[in-house]
Amino acid sequence: MTDLPMSAHGRSAEQVARECAEEASRILLDRFPGRAGGHRGETRRKGRGNFVTETDLAVESAVLERLRAEFPEHAVLSEEGSGAAADSKHGWLWVVDPLDGTHNYSQGNPVFSFTIALCHDGDPVLGLTRAPATGDEFFARKGGGLLVNGERASVSATPSLAESVLGLDLGYDDARAAKLISLVAEVWPGMQAVRVMGSAALGFAFAACGRFDVYVHHFLFPWDAAAGILLVQEGRGVALDRDGGPMTLYSDSVIAGAPGAVQDFLRVTRGRAWR
């Protein structure tokens, strides 16, 4: 397994990541509109279908405060911008999405998550995604395998797209989303089912442990994918970009999941326009 740094207070990176997830989950559940007494606070629209709430910012503030106290020399990259990294491709970098699935969350839909990853020279070496509403935790350390709620897990053994449950998300680029919808419509009914998540982090996590056979997304940012790439890899799956090459932290697309099903997806969709 990859050696991970210890914090300024002698805590392991894994401990700190879990403490961040615990604090994030507490804030998210306390304010979740789907629970009695929950109140998300003010919501601001960043774009069509793209929102930020006071809760996103509260989680980000709490998590970044902890990371800066424990790892003051590490860079931090977070979705809402409070932790912009000066040079995110070199050295140690924490990547955080304080609330992935904000639109779901704001509607009282329980499909949302907190996700955090530690990267070294742009390579994720620790990843954790927590689904507060269900309590599910997806965790991986490079070379250590995938754990779901503390138990070993892996991608499905599904060999083909025709036998697959396909998960997807549309992102915030309308033209790309339309092309992905058209692609799925062209291929349909060449899979068992299609599911739209509304949380990329959970889409990766579900692909990593076989809840999805294949997960596809066409408009990603590093905070969407950092933990997920490692979860899928440590679940013995593959995470590729739209051209079939290895996905990196800075890829904006992914086809992830069971190796056979992912390769079959690429075969079936070869030559079809979805850029």
C-alpha positions as CSV (number, residue, x, y, z in Angstrom):
1,M,0.0,0.0,0.0
2,T,1.1,3.6,-0.6
3,D,2.6,5.3,2.4
4,L,0.5,8.3,3.5
5,P,1.6,11.4,5.4
6,M,0.9,11.9,9.1
7,S,-0.7,15.2,10.2
8,A,0.8,17.9,12.2
9,H,-0.9,16.4,15.3
10,G,0.2,12.8,14.6
11,R,-3.0,11.7,12.9
12,S,-3.1,9.5,9.9
13,A,-4.6,10.8,6.6
14,E,-7.2,8.1,6.8
15,Q,-8.3,9.3,10.3
16,V,-8.5,12.9,9.2
17,A,-10.5,12.0,6.1
18,R,-13.0,10.1,8.2
19,E,-13.2,12.9,10.7
20,C,-14.0,15.3,7.8
21,A,-16.7,12.9,6.6
22,E,-18.2,12.7,10.0
23,E,-18.4,16.4,10.5
24,A,-19.7,16.9,6.9
25,S,-22.4,14.2,7.5
26,R,-23.5,15.8,10.7
27,I,-24.0,19.3,9.1
28,L,-25.7,17.8,6.0
29,L,-28.2,15.8,8.0
30,D,-28.9,18.5,10.5
31,R,-30.0,20.8,7.6
32,F,-31.4,18.2,5.2
33,P,-34.8,19.4,4.0
34,G,-35.9,15.7,3.8
35,R,-35.8,15.4,7.6
36,A,-38.1,17.0,10.1
37,G,-36.7,20.4,11.1
38,G,-34.1,20.4,8.4
39,H,-33.4,23.7,6.7
40,R,-30.8,24.0,3.9
41,G,-30.6,27.8,4.2
42,E,-30.3,30.2,1.2
43,T,-29.9,28.6,-2.2
44,R,-28.0,30.4,-5.0
45,R,-28.2,29.3,-8.6
46,K,-24.8,28.9,-10.3
47,G,-26.3,27.8,-13.7
48,R,-29.3,25.8,-15.0
49,G,-29.7,22.9,-12.6
50,N,-26.5,23.9,-10.7
51,F,-27.0,25.2,-7.2
52,V,-25.0,26.1,-4.1
53,T,-26.6,26.3,-0.7
54,E,-25.5,27.8,2.6
55,T,-25.0,24.1,3.7
56,D,-22.4,23.5,0.9
57,L,-20.4,26.5,2.2
58,A,-20.8,25.5,5.9
59,V,-19.5,22.0,5.2
60,E,-16.6,23.3,3.0
61,S,-15.6,25.8,5.8
62,A,-15.6,23.1,8.5
63,V,-13.6,20.6,6.4
64,L,-11.1,23.0,5.1
65,E,-10.4,24.4,8.6
66,R,-9.7,20.8,9.8
67,L,-7.4,20.0,6.8
68,R,-5.4,23.3,7.2
69,A,-4.9,22.5,10.9
70,E,-3.8,18.9,10.3
71,F,-1.9,19.4,7.0
72,P,-0.9,23.0,6.7
73,E,1.6,22.4,3.9
74,H,-0.9,20.5,1.7
75,A,-2.8,22.2,-1.2
76,V,-6.5,21.9,-1.1
77,L,-9.0,22.0,-4.1
78,S,-12.7,22.3,-3.2
79,E,-15.7,22.9,-5.5
80,E,-16.9,26.1,-4.0
81,G,-13.5,27.7,-4.3
82,S,-12.5,28.4,-0.7
83,G,-9.5,26.1,-1.1
84,A,-8.1,26.9,-4.6
85,A,-4.8,25.0,-5.1
86,A,-1.9,27.0,-6.5
87,D,-0.3,23.9,-8.1
88,S,-2.5,20.9,-7.9
89,K,-0.4,18.6,-10.1
90,H,2.6,18.4,-7.8
91,G,2.9,17.3,-4.2
92,W,0.1,16.5,-1.8
93,L,-3.4,17.7,-2.7
94,W,-6.7,17.3,-0.9
95,V,-9.7,17.4,-3.2
96,V,-13.1,18.0,-1.6
97,D,-16.7,18.2,-2.7
98,P,-18.6,19.3,0.4
99,L,-22.0,18.4,-1.1
100,D,-22.2,16.4,-4.3
101,G,-25.8,16.3,-5.5
102,T,-26.8,19.7,-4.2
103,H,-30.0,19.8,-6.4
104,N,-31.1,16.5,-5.0
105,Y,-30.3,17.7,-1.5
106,S,-32.2,21.0,-1.9
107,Q,-35.3,19.0,-3.1
108,G,-35.2,16.7,-0.1
109,N,-33.9,13.8,-2.3
110,P,-31.6,11.6,-0.2
111,V,-29.2,10.8,-3.1
112,F,-26.3,13.2,-2.1
113,S,-22.8,12.7,-0.7
114,F,-19.7,14.1,0.7
115,T,-16.5,13.1,-1.0
116,I,-12.8,13.7,-0.2
117,A,-9.5,12.4,-1.8
118,L,-5.8,12.8,-1.1
119,C,-3.7,12.9,-4.2
120,H,0.1,12.9,-4.7
121,D,1.4,14.4,-7.9
122,G,-2.1,14.3,-9.4
123,D,-2.6,10.6,-8.6
124,P,-5.4,9.8,-6.0
125,V,-4.0,7.6,-3.2
126,L,-6.9,7.9,-0.7
127,G,-10.6,8.3,-1.5
128,L,-13.7,8.4,0.7
129,T,-17.3,9.0,-0.3
130,R,-20.0,9.1,2.3
131,A,-23.7,9.0,1.7
132,P,-25.1,10.6,4.9
133,A,-28.8,9.7,4.3
134,T,-28.0,6.0,4.1
135,G,-24.8,5.9,6.2
136,D,-22.9,4.1,3.4
137,E,-19.2,4.7,3.3
138,F,-17.0,3.9,0.3
139,F,-13.3,3.9,1.1
140,A,-10.1,3.0,-0.7
141,R,-6.4,3.4,-0.2
142,K,-4.1,2.8,-3.1
143,G,-3.0,-0.8,-3.0
144,G,-5.4,-1.6,-0.2
145,G,-8.6,-2.6,-2.1
146,L,-12.1,-1.2,-1.8
147,L,-14.2,-1.2,1.4
148,V,-17.9,-0.5,1.6
149,N,-19.1,-0.1,5.1
150,G,-15.9,-1.8,6.2
151,E,-16.4,-4.9,4.1
152,R,-14.4,-5.9,1.0
153,A,-16.2,-5.1,-2.3
154,S,-15.5,-5.1,-6.0
155,V,-17.1,-4.2,-9.3
156,S,-19.6,-6.6,-10.9
157,A,-18.6,-9.5,-13.1
158,T,-21.1,-8.4,-15.8
159,P,-19.4,-9.0,-19.2
160,S,-21.5,-7.0,-21.6
161,L,-23.6,-3.8,-21.9
162,A,-26.6,-5.8,-22.8
163,E,-26.6,-7.4,-19.3
164,S,-25.8,-4.1,-17.5
165,V,-27.5,-1.6,-15.3
166,L,-26.1,1.7,-16.8
167,G,-25.7,4.7,-14.5
168,L,-25.2,8.1,-15.9
169,D,-25.3,11.8,-15.1
170,L,-25.7,14.8,-17.5
171,G,-23.7,17.6,-15.9
172,Y,-24.2,21.3,-16.7
173,D,-23.2,21.5,-20.3
174,D,-26.5,21.2,-22.2
175,A,-25.0,20.3,-25.6
176,R,-23.0,17.5,-24.1
177,A,-25.9,16.3,-22.1
178,A,-28.1,16.2,-25.2
179,K,-25.6,14.1,-27.0
180,L,-25.3,11.6,-24.1
181,I,-29.1,11.3,-24.0
182,S,-29.1,10.7,-27.8
183,L,-26.4,8.1,-27.5
184,V,-28.3,6.2,-24.8
185,A,-31.5,6.5,-26.9
186,E,-29.7,5.0,-29.9
187,V,-28.3,2.1,-27.9
188,W,-31.6,1.5,-26.0
189,P,-32.8,-1.2,-25.3
190,G,-29.3,-2.6,-25.4
191,M,-28.9,-2.7,-21.6
192,Q,-31.1,-3.9,-18.7
193,A,-31.8,-0.5,-17.2
194,V,-30.7,3.2,-17.1
195,R,-30.4,5.2,-13.9
196,V,-29.7,8.9,-13.5
197,M,-28.0,9.7,-10.2
198,G,-27.6,13.4,-9.7
199,S,-24.4,12.7,-7.8
200,A,-21.3,11.9,-9.7
201,A,-19.4,10.8,-6.5
202,L,-22.1,8.2,-5.8
203,G,-22.2,7.2,-9.5
204,F,-18.5,6.3,-9.2
205,A,-19.0,4.6,-5.9
206,F,-21.9,2.5,-7.2
207,A,-19.8,1.4,-10.2
208,A,-16.9,0.5,-7.9
209,C,-19.0,-2.0,-5.8
210,G,-21.3,-3.4,-8.5
211,R,-24.5,-1.5,-7.8
212,F,-24.0,-0.2,-11.3
213,D,-22.2,-2.2,-14.0
214,V,-21.2,0.8,-16.0
215,Y,-21.3,4.5,-15.0
216,V,-21.0,7.3,-17.7
217,H,-20.5,11.0,-17.2
218,H,-19.7,13.6,-19.8
219,F,-18.9,16.8,-17.9
220,L,-16.7,16.3,-14.8
221,F,-14.5,18.3,-12.5
222,P,-11.6,17.0,-10.3
223,W,-13.8,17.2,-7.1
224,D,-16.4,15.0,-8.8
225,A,-14.0,12.3,-9.7
226,A,-10.9,12.3,-7.4
227,A,-12.1,9.7,-4.9
228,G,-14.2,7.8,-7.5
229,I,-11.3,7.0,-9.7
230,L,-9.5,5.3,-6.9
231,L,-12.6,3.5,-5.6
232,V,-13.2,2.0,-9.0
233,Q,-9.6,1.0,-9.5
234,E,-9.3,-0.6,-6.0
235,G,-12.6,-2.4,-6.7
236,R,-10.8,-4.1,-9.6
237,G,-12.6,-2.0,-12.2
238,V,-11.6,0.4,-14.9
239,A,-12.2,4.1,-15.2
240,L,-11.6,5.4,-18.8
241,D,-12.2,8.6,-20.6
242,R,-14.6,8.9,-23.6
243,D,-11.8,8.0,-25.9
244,G,-11.0,4.8,-24.0
245,G,-7.8,6.0,-22.4
246,P,-7.1,5.9,-18.6
247,M,-9.0,8.6,-16.7
248,T,-7.0,11.1,-14.8
249,L,-7.9,13.7,-12.1
250,Y,-8.3,16.2,-14.9
251,S,-10.4,14.2,-17.4
252,D,-13.8,15.6,-18.0
253,S,-15.5,12.4,-19.0
254,V,-15.6,8.8,-17.6
255,I,-16.8,5.3,-18.5
256,A,-16.3,3.3,-15.3
257,G,-17.2,-0.1,-13.8
258,A,-16.8,-3.8,-14.7
259,P,-14.0,-4.2,-17.2
260,G,-16.0,-6.4,-19.6
261,A,-19.1,-4.2,-19.6
262,V,-17.0,-1.0,-20.0
263,Q,-15.1,-2.4,-23.0
264,D,-18.4,-3.5,-24.5
265,F,-19.9,0.0,-24.0
266,L,-17.0,1.4,-26.0
267,R,-17.5,-1.2,-28.7
268,V,-21.2,-0.6,-29.0
269,T,-20.8,3.2,-29.1
270,R,-17.8,3.3,-31.3
271,G,-18.3,5.8,-34.1
272,R,-21.3,7.4,-32.4
273,A,-21.0,11.1,-31.8
274,W,-21.2,12.1,-28.1
275,R,-18.6,14.7,-27.6
